[in-house]
């Protein structure tokens, strides 16, 4: 059975006898060159035999076509890209945000070129999911993190109009990734956290626009919702029409089994990304045990909660895979004994 078929079976609720594993990291020097980033993404997959691939688009790509200038230098040091010029400098600027079309958005076309090249390398080996930022996340990036101060101005009317524009082109992009052959999208929401907004604010400014994007990607069979942050609004988004939810498991609510029970979905995560970068062997060992034990290895895809910061040691990835295999053997053997003795 191929890795792709294994994940399809697991998403349908079948027990496949192992826990799929993957991870992702940035390639900051080349992530705006479709050929180089496609080759690097595929090389990472082949080196570590991951069970699926998430595209590693630059974190600011969704803002570029709106007329921004970006400094990417800090990514190499474990930081993030930063806007140095944006069309949104005050609330009043939202009303002038242009309505983009996928055909006339060169940065989005560049990311589609990356996807096409990657899919050509992958063939049908493993699923490929594409990083898509939620409309409110893109708006927050465009405002250089000032979105909270804009929500209360003029009842957010101009912002909502701008979010409609962002959602329209984002949905167009998401739909095209599925048409090209991606298995799904990885909808990254960086504002669905109580650290930044209230639940009422997310219901108004986040959820409606997320759902527009997910509706456009509905033909995908491996759509993932990523919740970024340590105090996530899990209850607000748990009913999203996705097959998988990914969050910083172990750093915030809910725990692995809680997440499965309350969402009814496959969960993705379990590993602290900073512990991977720090090569914290014992912490990672415990995290793997907890995730596999709590879920009995079903409905779980073992990954970090988010992107692994550079640099990291390749030996820690090998260690994670080794401990995952050892833990699977122990947990699945216990599970078999429980079934044979009539406890399950």
Beta strands, then each sheet from edge to edge (+ up, - down):
strand 1: 20-21
strand 2: 52-54
strand 3: 69-71
strand 4: 82-85
strand 5: 127-133
strand 6: 184-189
strand 7: 224-227
strand 8: 244-246
strand 9: 266-271
strand 10: 300-304
sheet 1: 1+ 10+ 9+ 8+ 7+ 6+ 5+ 2+
sheet 2: 3+ 4-
end
